Structures are given as C-alpha cells and as structure tokens.
Amino acid sequence: MAAELQDKNLDPCPFCGSDAVRIVEGIGAGFKQAMVLCADCGATVSFHEEHTYIEVMEQWNRRGEKND
Ligand SMILES: [Zn+2]
C-alpha cells in the first residue's frame, strides 16, 4: 500500500526516539482521521485539522521547526 512508503518519511518518535512510527486511521468525531502511532511506546498523535496521511505526515515532520 502507498501508506507504507509514506511512513518511511516520518521523523522518529519525539517521546522515545524510535523510528517505528506509522500512520494509522482512527475514528475521530464521526469521521476517519489519520494519526501517527509509535509501535515502541504506544504514543499516538493526531492533528485535529488534518485528515489525510500526507497532511498528518507533514504536520508530524514540522513539529521541530516551530514552537508555537
Ligand atoms: Zn515512541
């Protein structure tokens, strides 16, 4: 699946440093929502305004670039 290729572009987990992070689809407020899941520490990060793999991946990788 295309998602596997995209996952390789994810930065390591900010909590444990593992690169075993991948994007999964969860159910948010009645709609599918993509979120990042760390397979090592179990952390999940979702972005309320981002609903696609690409958008979540971009937000994930953008974390360290700004502090607001
Ligand atoms: Zn982790």
N, CA, C, O and the ligand as a Tripos MOL2 file, in Angstrom:
@<TRIPOS>MOLECULE
protein
  273   271    69     0     0
PROTEIN
NO_CHARGES

@<TRIPOS>ATOM
      1 N           0.8280   -1.2020    0.0000 N.3       1 MET1
      2 CA          0.0000    0.0000    0.0000 C.3       1 MET1
      3 C           0.8640    1.2540    0.0000 C.2       1 MET1
      4 O           2.0020    1.2350    0.4680 O.2       1 MET1
      5 N           0.3290    2.3100   -0.5140 N.am      2 ALA2
      6 CA          1.0790    3.5560   -0.6070 C.3       2 ALA2
      7 C           1.4540    4.0920    0.7680 C.2       2 ALA2
      8 O           2.4730    4.7660    0.9180 O.2       2 ALA2
      9 N           0.6400    3.7980    1.7640 N.am      3 ALA3
     10 CA          0.8910    4.3310    3.0960 C.3       3 ALA3
     11 C           2.2340    3.8610    3.6410 C.2       3 ALA3
     12 O           2.8800    4.5790    4.4050 O.2       3 ALA3
     13 N           2.6610    2.6540    3.2510 N.am      4 GLU4
     14 CA          3.9250    2.1410    3.7610 C.3       4 GLU4
     15 C           5.1030    2.9790    3.2680 C.2       4 GLU4
     16 O           6.0720    3.1890    3.9970 O.2       4 GLU4
     17 N           5.0140    3.4430    2.0570 N.am      5 LEU5
     18 CA          6.0620    4.3010    1.5290 C.3       5 LEU5
     19 C           6.0940    5.6330    2.2800 C.2       5 LEU5
     20 O           7.1600    6.1540    2.6090 O.2       5 LEU5
     21 N           4.9210    6.1590    2.5370 N.am      6 GLN6
     22 CA          4.8480    7.4470    3.2110 C.3       6 GLN6
     23 C           5.3960    7.3460    4.6340 C.2       6 GLN6
     24 O           6.0240    8.2790    5.1340 O.2       6 GLN6
     25 N           5.1520    6.2070    5.2760 N.am      7 ASP7
     26 CA          5.6000    6.0540    6.6500 C.3       7 ASP7
     27 C           7.1170    6.1730    6.7720 C.2       7 ASP7
     28 O           7.6240    6.6330    7.7950 O.2       7 ASP7
     29 N           7.8200    5.7720    5.7590 N.am      8 LYS8
     30 CA          9.2800    5.8480    5.7970 C.3       8 LYS8
     31 C           9.7740    7.2920    5.8550 C.2       8 LYS8
     32 O          10.9280    7.5510    6.1970 O.2       8 LYS8
     33 N           8.8970    8.2160    5.5210 N.am      9 ASN9
     34 CA          9.2700    9.6250    5.5420 C.3       9 ASN9
     35 C           9.0190   10.2870    6.8860 C.2       9 ASN9
     36 O           9.2990   11.4720    7.0630 O.2       9 ASN9
     37 N           8.4990    9.5300    7.8190 N.am     10 LEU10
     38 CA          8.1930   10.1080    9.1260 C.3      10 LEU10
     39 C           9.4530   10.2640    9.9690 C.2      10 LEU10
     40 O          10.3560    9.4280    9.9320 O.2      10 LEU10
     41 N           9.4890   11.3390   10.7160 N.am     11 ASP11
     42 CA         10.5750   11.5390   11.6680 C.3      11 ASP11
     43 C          10.4180   10.5590   12.8290 C.2      11 ASP11
     44 O           9.3230   10.0450   13.0560 O.2      11 ASP11
     45 N          11.5030   10.2910   13.5720 N.am     12 PRO12
     46 CA         11.4080    9.3950   14.7330 C.3      12 PRO12
     47 C          10.4430    9.9230   15.7840 C.2      12 PRO12
     48 O          10.1080   11.1070   15.8100 O.2      12 PRO12
     49 N          10.0010    9.0100   16.6540 N.am     13 CYS13
     50 CA          9.0900    9.3720   17.7320 C.3      13 CYS13
     51 C           9.7360   10.4140   18.6470 C.2      13 CYS13
     52 O          10.8770   10.2310   19.0710 O.2      13 CYS13
     53 N           9.0300   11.5000   18.9590 N.am     14 PRO14
     54 CA          9.5950   12.5420   19.8280 C.3      14 PRO14
     55 C           9.6630   12.1090   21.2840 C.2      14 PRO14
     56 O          10.3440   12.7480   22.0860 O.2      14 PRO14
     57 N           8.9720   11.0410   21.6350 N.am     15 PHE15
     58 CA          8.9020   10.6160   23.0320 C.3      15 PHE15
     59 C           9.9820    9.5950   23.3680 C.2      15 PHE15
     60 O          10.6060    9.6780   24.4260 O.2      15 PHE15
     61 N          10.2080    8.6300   22.4730 N.am     16 CYS16
     62 CA         11.1830    7.5740   22.7620 C.3      16 CYS16
     63 C          12.2780    7.4910   21.7140 C.2      16 CYS16
     64 O          13.2390    6.7440   21.8960 O.2      16 CYS16
     65 N          12.1610    8.2390   20.6230 N.am     17 GLY17
     66 CA         13.2090    8.2600   19.6180 C.3      17 GLY17
     67 C          13.1490    7.1120   18.6360 C.2      17 GLY17
     68 O          14.0060    7.0100   17.7580 O.2      17 GLY17
     69 N          12.1580    6.2470   18.7590 N.am     18 SER18
     70 CA         12.0390    5.1080   17.8600 C.3      18 SER18
     71 C          11.6130    5.5520   16.4730 C.2      18 SER18
     72 O          10.8760    6.5240   16.3110 O.2      18 SER18
     73 N          12.0940    4.8140   15.4710 N.am     19 ASP19
     74 CA         11.6240    5.1160   14.1190 C.3      19 ASP19
     75 C          10.5020    4.1670   13.7040 C.2      19 ASP19
     76 O          10.1270    4.1010   12.5340 O.2      19 ASP19
     77 N           9.9780    3.4380   14.6790 N.am     20 ALA20
     78 CA          8.8770    2.5060   14.4030 C.3      20 ALA20
     79 C           7.5400    3.2370   14.4500 C.2      20 ALA20
     80 O           6.5820    2.7640   15.0620 O.2      20 ALA20
     81 N           7.4910    4.3750   13.8090 N.am     21 VAL21
     82 CA          6.2630    5.1550   13.7860 C.3      21 VAL21
     83 C           5.5650    4.9390   12.4490 C.2      21 VAL21
     84 O           6.2050    4.7970   11.4070 O.2      21 VAL21
     85 N           4.2480    4.9190   12.5060 N.am     22 ARG22
     86 CA          3.4820    4.7550   11.2940 C.3      22 ARG22
     87 C           2.1580    5.4940   11.4390 C.2      22 ARG22
     88 O           1.7160    5.8210   12.5400 O.2      22 ARG22
     89 N           1.5520    5.7400   10.3030 N.am     23 ILE23
     90 CA          0.2680    6.4370   10.3210 C.3      23 ILE23
     91 C          -0.8510    5.4160   10.2590 C.2      23 ILE23
     92 O          -0.8640    4.5380    9.3970 O.2      23 ILE23
     93 N          -1.7800    5.5430   11.1730 N.am     24 VAL24
     94 CA         -2.9350    4.6590   11.1980 C.3      24 VAL24
     95 C          -4.1950    5.5060   11.0690 C.2      24 VAL24
     96 O          -4.1760    6.7200   11.2730 O.2      24 VAL24
     97 N          -5.2770    4.8400   10.7290 N.am     25 GLU25
     98 CA         -6.5410    5.5500   10.6340 C.3      25 GLU25
     99 C          -7.3950    5.2290   11.8440 C.2      25 GLU25
    100 O          -7.6790    4.0650   12.1250 O.2      25 GLU25
    101 N          -7.7960    6.2480   12.5440 N.am     26 GLY26
    102 CA         -8.7020    6.0920   13.6700 C.3      26 GLY26
    103 C         -10.0160    6.7680   13.3490 C.2      26 GLY26
    104 O         -10.1790    7.4150   12.3140 O.2      26 GLY26
    105 N         -10.9390    6.5980   14.2620 N.am     27 ILE27
    106 CA        -12.2240    7.2580   14.0710 C.3      27 ILE27
    107 C         -12.3060    8.4490   15.0170 C.2      27 ILE27
    108 O         -12.2990    8.2950   16.2380 O.2      27 ILE27
    109 N         -12.3830    9.6100   14.4420 N.am     28 GLY28
    110 CA        -12.4980   10.8120   15.2520 C.3      28 GLY28
    111 C         -13.9590   11.1010   15.5330 C.2      28 GLY28
    112 O         -14.7060   10.1950   15.9050 O.2      28 GLY28
    113 N         -14.3720   12.3140   15.3680 N.am     29 ALA29
    114 CA        -15.7540   12.7200   15.6460 C.3      29 ALA29
    115 C         -16.6560   12.3330   14.4820 C.2      29 ALA29
    116 O         -17.1970   13.1850   13.7760 O.2      29 ALA29
    117 N         -16.8030   11.0190   14.3020 N.am     30 GLY30
    118 CA        -17.7040   10.5490   13.2620 C.3      30 GLY30
    119 C         -17.0830   10.4380   11.8930 C.2      30 GLY30
    120 O         -17.7730   10.1370   10.9180 O.2      30 GLY30
    121 N         -15.7850   10.6760   11.8040 N.am     31 PHE31
    122 CA        -15.1330   10.5600   10.5010 C.3      31 PHE31
    123 C         -13.7740    9.8990   10.6850 C.2      31 PHE31
    124 O         -13.2140    9.9030   11.7810 O.2      31 PHE31
    125 N         -13.2570    9.3380    9.6190 N.am     32 LYS32
    126 CA        -11.9240    8.7560    9.6740 C.3      32 LYS32
    127 C         -10.8790    9.8530    9.8760 C.2      32 LYS32
    128 O         -10.9490   10.9260    9.2770 O.2      32 LYS32
    129 N          -9.9140    9.5480   10.7340 N.am     33 GLN33
    130 CA         -8.8630   10.5200   10.9640 C.3      33 GLN33
    131 C          -7.5210    9.7990   11.0240 C.2      33 GLN33
    132 O          -7.3640    8.8140   11.7450 O.2      33 GLN33
    133 N          -6.5780   10.2900   10.2760 N.am     34 ALA34
    134 CA         -5.2560    9.7030   10.3000 C.3      34 ALA34
    135 C          -4.4840   10.2170   11.5100 C.2      34 ALA34
    136 O          -4.5940   11.3850   11.8820 O.2      34 ALA34
    137 N          -3.6960    9.3180   12.1230 N.am     35 MET35
    138 CA         -2.8790    9.7260   13.2550 C.3      35 MET35
    139 C          -1.5810    8.9430   13.2440 C.2      35 MET35
    140 O          -1.4900    7.8640   12.6580 O.2      35 MET35
    141 N          -0.5880    9.4990   13.8960 N.am     36 VAL36
    142 CA          0.7040    8.8270   13.9560 C.3      36 VAL36
    143 C           0.7570    7.9470   15.1960 C.2      36 VAL36
    144 O           0.4340    8.3940   16.2970 O.2      36 VAL36
    145 N           1.1660    6.6930   15.0150 N.am     37 LEU37
    146 CA          1.2740    5.7550   16.1250 C.3      37 LEU37
    147 C           2.7100    5.2670   16.2510 C.2      37 LEU37
    148 O           3.3180    4.8490   15.2660 O.2      37 LEU37
    149 N           3.2480    5.3190   17.4620 N.am     38 CYS38
    150 CA          4.5780    4.7760   17.7280 C.3      38 CYS38
    151 C           4.4170    3.3490   18.2320 C.2      38 CYS38
    152 O           3.7360    3.1160   19.2310 O.2      38 CYS38
    153 N           5.0370    2.3950   17.5480 N.am     39 ALA39
    154 CA          4.8840    0.9910   17.9080 C.3      39 ALA39
    155 C           5.6880    0.6490   19.1660 C.2      39 ALA39
    156 O           5.4130   -0.3590   19.8160 O.2      39 ALA39
    157 N           6.6650    1.4660   19.5080 N.am     40 ASP40
    158 CA          7.5050    1.1690   20.6680 C.3      40 ASP40
    159 C           6.8880    1.6460   21.9760 C.2      40 ASP40
    160 O           6.7480    0.8570   22.9100 O.2      40 ASP40
    161 N           6.5170    2.9120   22.0610 N.am     41 CYS41
    162 CA          5.9940    3.4410   23.3240 C.3      41 CYS41
    163 C           4.4790    3.5860   23.2940 C.2      41 CYS41
    164 O           3.8620    3.8670   24.3210 O.2      41 CYS41
    165 N           3.8810    3.3970   22.1320 N.am     42 GLY42
    166 CA          2.4300    3.4150   22.0460 C.3      42 GLY42
    167 C           1.8340    4.8070   21.9420 C.2      42 GLY42
    168 O           0.6150    4.9670   21.9900 O.2      42 GLY42
    169 N           2.6750    5.8020   21.8020 N.am     43 ALA43
    170 CA          2.1640    7.1620   21.7000 C.3      43 ALA43
    171 C           1.3930    7.3440   20.3980 C.2      43 ALA43
    172 O           1.7780    6.8220   19.3510 O.2      43 ALA43
    173 N           0.3040    8.0900   20.4820 N.am     44 THR44
    174 CA         -0.4230    8.4420   19.2750 C.3      44 THR44
    175 C          -0.5540    9.9540   19.2140 C.2      44 THR44
    176 O          -0.8050   10.6170   20.2200 O.2      44 THR44
    177 N          -0.3800   10.4730   18.0320 N.am     45 VAL45
    178 CA         -0.5050   11.9090   17.8370 C.3      45 VAL45
    179 C          -1.4380   12.1440   16.6670 C.2      45 VAL45
    180 O          -1.2140   11.6420   15.5660 O.2      45 VAL45
    181 N          -2.4770   12.9060   16.9130 N.am     46 SER46
    182 CA         -3.3850   13.2630   15.8330 C.3      46 SER46
    183 C          -3.4490   14.7740   15.7270 C.2      46 SER46
    184 O          -3.1280   15.4990   16.6680 O.2      46 SER46
    185 N          -3.8630   15.2200   14.5840 N.am     47 PHE47
    186 CA         -3.9430   16.6500   14.3370 C.3      47 PHE47
    187 C          -5.3690   16.9660   13.9210 C.2      47 PHE47
    188 O          -5.8580   16.4850   12.8990 O.2      47 PHE47
    189 N          -6.0180   17.7720   14.7230 N.am     48 HIS48
    190 CA         -7.4510   17.9870   14.5590 C.3      48 HIS48
    191 C          -7.8530   18.4600   13.1680 C.2      48 HIS48
    192 O          -8.9260   18.1250   12.6660 O.2      48 HIS48
    193 N          -6.9860   19.2320   12.5670 N.am     49 GLU49
    194 CA         -7.3790   19.8300   11.2970 C.3      49 GLU49
    195 C          -6.8490   19.0520   10.0990 C.2      49 GLU49
    196 O          -7.1060   19.4190    8.9530 O.2      49 GLU49
    197 N          -6.1080   17.9750   10.3650 N.am     50 GLU50
    198 CA         -5.5020   17.2240    9.2760 C.3      50 GLU50
    199 C          -6.1310   15.8360    9.2200 C.2      50 GLU50
    200 O          -6.1800   15.1300   10.2270 O.2      50 GLU50
    201 N          -6.6030   15.4550    8.0580 N.am     51 HIS51
    202 CA         -7.3490   14.1980    7.9710 C.3      51 HIS51
    203 C          -6.7650   13.2070    6.9690 C.2      51 HIS51
    204 O          -7.2870   12.1020    6.8180 O.2      51 HIS51
    205 N          -5.7180   13.5780    6.3010 N.am     52 THR52
    206 CA         -5.1410   12.6640    5.3300 C.3      52 THR52
    207 C          -3.7340   12.2700    5.7610 C.2      52 THR52
    208 O          -3.1010   12.9540    6.5650 O.2      52 THR52
    209 N          -3.2580   11.1630    5.2170 N.am     53 TYR53
    210 CA         -1.9120   10.6960    5.5340 C.3      53 TYR53
    211 C          -0.8760   11.7840    5.2740 C.2      53 TYR53
    212 O          -0.0090   12.0520    6.1060 O.2      53 TYR53
    213 N          -0.9820   12.3930    4.1210 N.am     54 ILE54
    214 CA          0.0230   13.3910    3.7430 C.3      54 ILE54
    215 C           0.0020   14.5730    4.7020 C.2      54 ILE54
    216 O           1.0520   15.0640    5.1150 O.2      54 ILE54
    217 N          -1.1890   15.0230    5.0510 N.am     55 GLU55
    218 CA         -1.2890   16.1740    5.9420 C.3      55 GLU55
    219 C          -0.7220   15.8580    7.3200 C.2      55 GLU55
    220 O          -0.0080   16.6710    7.9070 O.2      55 GLU55
    221 N          -1.0440   14.6670    7.8340 N.am     56 VAL56
    222 CA         -0.5320   14.2820    9.1430 C.3      56 VAL56
    223 C           0.9830   14.1300    9.1030 C.2      56 VAL56
    224 O           1.6860   14.5680   10.0140 O.2      56 VAL56
    225 N           1.4740   13.5100    8.0440 N.am     57 MET57
    226 CA          2.9200   13.3320    7.9120 C.3      57 MET57
    227 C           3.6360   14.6750    7.8990 C.2      57 MET57
    228 O           4.6710   14.8470    8.5430 O.2      57 MET57
    229 N           3.0740   15.6200    7.1620 N.am     58 GLU58
    230 CA          3.7010   16.9350    7.0800 C.3      58 GLU58
    231 C           3.6720   17.6360    8.4370 C.2      58 GLU58
    232 O           4.6520   18.2690    8.8300 O.2      58 GLU58
    233 N           2.5620   17.5260    9.1460 N.am     59 GLN59
    234 CA          2.4640   18.1530   10.4610 C.3      59 GLN59
    235 C           3.4410   17.5010   11.4340 C.2      59 GLN59
    236 O           4.0980   18.1840   12.2210 O.2      59 GLN59
    237 N           3.5290   16.1790   11.3710 N.am     60 TRP60
    238 CA          4.4420   15.4340   12.2480 C.3      60 TRP60
    239 C           5.8800   15.8920   12.0320 C.2      60 TRP60
    240 O           6.5990   16.1810   12.9880 O.2      60 TRP60
    241 N           6.2830   15.9530   10.7910 N.am     61 ASN61
    242 CA          7.6610   16.3210   10.4840 C.3      61 ASN61
    243 C           7.9340   17.7960   10.7400 C.2      61 ASN61
    244 O           9.0890   18.2110   10.8280 O.2      61 ASN61
    245 N           6.8980   18.5680   10.8560 N.am     62 ARG62
    246 CA          7.0540   20.0090   11.0280 C.3      62 ARG62
    247 C           7.2010   20.3960   12.4980 C.2      62 ARG62
    248 O           7.5230   21.5420   12.8120 O.2      62 ARG62
    249 N           6.9630   19.4320   13.4070 N.am     63 ARG63
    250 CA          6.9470   19.7330   14.8370 C.3      63 ARG63
    251 C           8.1400   20.5370   15.2990 C.2      63 ARG63
    252 O           7.9870   21.5350   16.0020 O.2      63 ARG63
    253 N           9.3560   20.1010   14.9000 N.am     64 GLY64
    254 CA         10.5510   20.7170   15.4340 C.3      64 GLY64
    255 C          10.8980   22.0560   14.8240 C.2      64 GLY64
    256 O          11.8400   22.7140   15.2650 O.2      64 GLY64
    257 N          10.1590   22.4630   13.8290 N.am     65 GLU65
    258 CA         10.5480   23.6550   13.0930 C.3      65 GLU65
    259 C           9.9500   24.9340   13.6600 C.2      65 GLU65
    260 O          10.3870   26.0350   13.3270 O.2      65 GLU65
    261 N           8.9490   24.7800   14.5160 N.am     66 LYS66
    262 CA          8.3720   25.9710   15.1200 C.3      66 LYS66
    263 C           7.8730   25.6290   16.5130 C.2      66 LYS66
    264 O           7.5400   24.4790   16.7990 O.2      66 LYS66
    265 N           7.8240   26.6150   17.3590 N.am     67 ASN67
    266 CA          7.4430   26.3710   18.7480 C.3      67 ASN67
    267 C           6.2820   27.2630   19.1790 C.2      67 ASN67
    268 O           6.4100   28.0650   20.1040 O.2      67 ASN67
    269 N           5.1830   27.1160   18.5150 N.am     68 ASP68
    270 CA          4.0390   27.9150   18.9380 C.3      68 ASP68
    271 C           2.8660   27.0480   19.3520 C.2      68 ASP68
    272 O           1.8190   27.5680   19.7360 O.2      68 ASP68
    273 ZN          7.7160    6.2800   20.8520 Zn       69 ZN69
@<TRIPOS>BOND
     1     1     2 1
     2     2     3 1
     3     3     4 2
     4     3     5 am
     5     5     6 1
     6     6     7 1
     7     7     8 2
     8     7     9 am
     9     9    10 1
    10    10    11 1
    11    11    12 2
    12    11    13 am
    13    13    14 1
    14    14    15 1
    15    15    16 2
    16    15    17 am
    17    17    18 1
    18    18    19 1
    19    19    20 2
    20    19    21 am
    21    21    22 1
    22    22    23 1
    23    23    24 2
    24    23    25 am
    25    25    26 1
    26    26    27 1
    27    27    28 2
    28    27    29 am
    29    29    30 1
    30    30    31 1
    31    31    32 2
    32    31    33 am
    33    33    34 1
    34    34    35 1
    35    35    36 2
    36    35    37 am
    37    37    38 1
    38    38    39 1
    39    39    40 2
    40    39    41 am
    41    41    42 1
    42    42    43 1
    43    43    44 2
    44    43    45 am
    45    45    46 1
    46    46    47 1
    47    47    48 2
    48    47    49 am
    49    49    50 1
    50    50    51 1
    51    51    52 2
    52    51    53 am
    53    53    54 1
    54    54    55 1
    55    55    56 2
    56    55    57 am
    57    57    58 1
    58    58    59 1
    59    59    60 2
    60    59    61 am
    61    61    62 1
    62    62    63 1
    63    63    64 2
    64    63    65 am
    65    65    66 1
    66    66    67 1
    67    67    68 2
    68    67    69 am
    69    69    70 1
    70    70    71 1
    71    71    72 2
    72    71    73 am
    73    73    74 1
    74    74    75 1
    75    75    76 2
    76    75    77 am
    77    77    78 1
    78    78    79 1
    79    79    80 2
    80    79    81 am
    81    81    82 1
    82    82    83 1
    83    83    84 2
    84    83    85 am
    85    85    86 1
    86    86    87 1
    87    87    88 2
    88    87    89 am
    89    89    90 1
    90    90    91 1
    91    91    92 2
    92    91    93 am
    93    93    94 1
    94    94    95 1
    95    95    96 2
    96    95    97 am
    97    97    98 1
    98    98    99 1
    99    99   100 2
   100    99   101 am
   101   101   102 1
   102   102   103 1
   103   103   104 2
   104   103   105 am
   105   105   106 1
   106   106   107 1
   107   107   108 2
   108   107   109 am
   109   109   110 1
   110   110   111 1
   111   111   112 2
   112   111   113 am
   113   113   114 1
   114   114   115 1
   115   115   116 2
   116   115   117 am
   117   117   118 1
   118   118   119 1
   119   119   120 2
   120   119   121 am
   121   121   122 1
   122   122   123 1
   123   123   124 2
   124   123   125 am
   125   125   126 1
   126   126   127 1
   127   127   128 2
   128   127   129 am
   129   129   130 1
   130   130   131 1
   131   131   132 2
   132   131   133 am
   133   133   134 1
   134   134   135 1
   135   135   136 2
   136   135   137 am
   137   137   138 1
   138   138   139 1
   139   139   140 2
   140   139   141 am
   141   141   142 1
   142   142   143 1
   143   143   144 2
   144   143   145 am
   145   145   146 1
   146   146   147 1
   147   147   148 2
   148   147   149 am
   149   149   150 1
   150   150   151 1
   151   151   152 2
   152   151   153 am
   153   153   154 1
   154   154   155 1
   155   155   156 2
   156   155   157 am
   157   157   158 1
   158   158   159 1
   159   159   160 2
   160   159   161 am
   161   161   162 1
   162   162   163 1
   163   163   164 2
   164   163   165 am
   165   165   166 1
   166   166   167 1
   167   167   168 2
   168   167   169 am
   169   169   170 1
   170   170   171 1
   171   171   172 2
   172   171   173 am
   173   173   174 1
   174   174   175 1
   175   175   176 2
   176   175   177 am
   177   177   178 1
   178   178   179 1
   179   179   180 2
   180   179   181 am
   181   181   182 1
   182   182   183 1
   183   183   184 2
   184   183   185 am
   185   185   186 1
   186   186   187 1
   187   187   188 2
   188   187   189 am
   189   189   190 1
   190   190   191 1
   191   191   192 2
   192   191   193 am
   193   193   194 1
   194   194   195 1
   195   195   196 2
   196   195   197 am
   197   197   198 1
   198   198   199 1
   199   199   200 2
   200   199   201 am
   201   201   202 1
   202   202   203 1
   203   203   204 2
   204   203   205 am
   205   205   206 1
   206   206   207 1
   207   207   208 2
   208   207   209 am
   209   209   210 1
   210   210   211 1
   211   211   212 2
   212   211   213 am
   213   213   214 1
   214   214   215 1
   215   215   216 2
   216   215   217 am
   217   217   218 1
   218   218   219 1
   219   219   220 2
   220   219   221 am
   221   221   222 1
   222   222   223 1
   223   223   224 2
   224   223   225 am
   225   225   226 1
   226   226   227 1
   227   227   228 2
   228   227   229 am
   229   229   230 1
   230   230   231 1
   231   231   232 2
   232   231   233 am
   233   233   234 1
   234   234   235 1
   235   235   236 2
   236   235   237 am
   237   237   238 1
   238   238   239 1
   239   239   240 2
   240   239   241 am
   241   241   242 1
   242   242   243 1
   243   243   244 2
   244   243   245 am
   245   245   246 1
   246   246   247 1
   247   247   248 2
   248   247   249 am
   249   249   250 1
   250   250   251 1
   251   251   252 2
   252   251   253 am
   253   253   254 1
   254   254   255 1
   255   255   256 2
   256   255   257 am
   257   257   258 1
   258   258   259 1
   259   259   260 2
   260   259   261 am
   261   261   262 1
   262   262   263 1
   263   263   264 2
   264   263   265 am
   265   265   266 1
   266   266   267 1
   267   267   268 2
   268   267   269 am
   269   269   270 1
   270   270   271 1
   271   271   272 2
@<TRIPOS>SUBSTRUCTURE
     1 MET1         2 RESIDUE 1 A MET
     2 ALA2         6 RESIDUE 1 A ALA
     3 ALA3        10 RESIDUE 1 A ALA
     4 GLU4        14 RESIDUE 1 A GLU
     5 LEU5        18 RESIDUE 1 A LEU
     6 GLN6        22 RESIDUE 1 A GLN
     7 ASP7        26 RESIDUE 1 A ASP
     8 LYS8        30 RESIDUE 1 A LYS
     9 ASN9        34 RESIDUE 1 A ASN
    10 LEU10       38 RESIDUE 1 A LEU
    11 ASP11       42 RESIDUE 1 A ASP
    12 PRO12       46 RESIDUE 1 A PRO
    13 CYS13       50 RESIDUE 1 A CYS
    14 PRO14       54 RESIDUE 1 A PRO
    15 PHE15       58 RESIDUE 1 A PHE
    16 CYS16       62 RESIDUE 1 A CYS
    17 GLY17       66 RESIDUE 1 A GLY
    18 SER18       70 RESIDUE 1 A SER
    19 ASP19       74 RESIDUE 1 A ASP
    20 ALA20       78 RESIDUE 1 A ALA
    21 VAL21       82 RESIDUE 1 A VAL
    22 ARG22       86 RESIDUE 1 A ARG
    23 ILE23       90 RESIDUE 1 A ILE
    24 VAL24       94 RESIDUE 1 A VAL
    25 GLU25       98 RESIDUE 1 A GLU
    26 GLY26      102 RESIDUE 1 A GLY
    27 ILE27      106 RESIDUE 1 A ILE
    28 GLY28      110 RESIDUE 1 A GLY
    29 ALA29      114 RESIDUE 1 A ALA
    30 GLY30      118 RESIDUE 1 A GLY
    31 PHE31      122 RESIDUE 1 A PHE
    32 LYS32      126 RESIDUE 1 A LYS
    33 GLN33      130 RESIDUE 1 A GLN
    34 ALA34      134 RESIDUE 1 A ALA
    35 MET35      138 RESIDUE 1 A MET
    36 VAL36      142 RESIDUE 1 A VAL
    37 LEU37      146 RESIDUE 1 A LEU
    38 CYS38      150 RESIDUE 1 A CYS
    39 ALA39      154 RESIDUE 1 A ALA
    40 ASP40      158 RESIDUE 1 A ASP
    41 CYS41      162 RESIDUE 1 A CYS
    42 GLY42      166 RESIDUE 1 A GLY
    43 ALA43      170 RESIDUE 1 A ALA
    44 THR44      174 RESIDUE 1 A THR
    45 VAL45      178 RESIDUE 1 A VAL
    46 SER46      182 RESIDUE 1 A SER
    47 PHE47      186 RESIDUE 1 A PHE
    48 HIS48      190 RESIDUE 1 A HIS
    49 GLU49      194 RESIDUE 1 A GLU
    50 GLU50      198 RESIDUE 1 A GLU
    51 HIS51      202 RESIDUE 1 A HIS
    52 THR52      206 RESIDUE 1 A THR
    53 TYR53      210 RESIDUE 1 A TYR
    54 ILE54      214 RESIDUE 1 A ILE
    55 GLU55      218 RESIDUE 1 A GLU
    56 VAL56      222 RESIDUE 1 A VAL
    57 MET57      226 RESIDUE 1 A MET
    58 GLU58      230 RESIDUE 1 A GLU
    59 GLN59      234 RESIDUE 1 A GLN
    60 TRP60      238 RESIDUE 1 A TRP
    61 ASN61      242 RESIDUE 1 A ASN
    62 ARG62      246 RESIDUE 1 A ARG
    63 ARG63      250 RESIDUE 1 A ARG
    64 GLY64      254 RESIDUE 1 A GLY
    65 GLU65      258 RESIDUE 1 A GLU
    66 LYS66      262 RESIDUE 1 A LYS
    67 ASN67      266 RESIDUE 1 A ASN
    68 ASP68      270 RESIDUE 1 A ASP
    69 ZN69       273 GROUP 0 **** ****
